[in-house]
């Protein structure tokens, strides 16, 4: 697949995941709202990586690490969000943590994370050429 098509592919699925986060929020599936927020930021960062480096990003779900590979220089609030989303992603993959997380991520918390993710996503997306 040529570089331009790879960029388009990753950008499309990043947007799709952000739309899915909205759907999960509307359905009251708050843990999945947060999970899809993480996925959308991961994929938009991988889009930037392909654009800047010319090849696929390393296999990683660590958003702080992925953004460091492409020199985006996010502000402190975006870095904090990336660290938080990474933690939710990792802990949410294990059944014992999933139950605990679902108690911590209520409607209000998920909505705040979704709003912060939308802001960060828009900023990162603006870096895609």
Secondary structure, 3 states (H helix, E strand, C coil): CCHHHHHHHHHHHHHHHHHHHHHHHHHCCHHHHHHHHHHHHHHHHHHHHHHHHCCCCCCCCCHHHHHHCCCCCCCHHHHHHHHHHHHHHHHHCCHHHHHHHHHHCCHHHHHHHHHHHHHHHHHHHCCCC
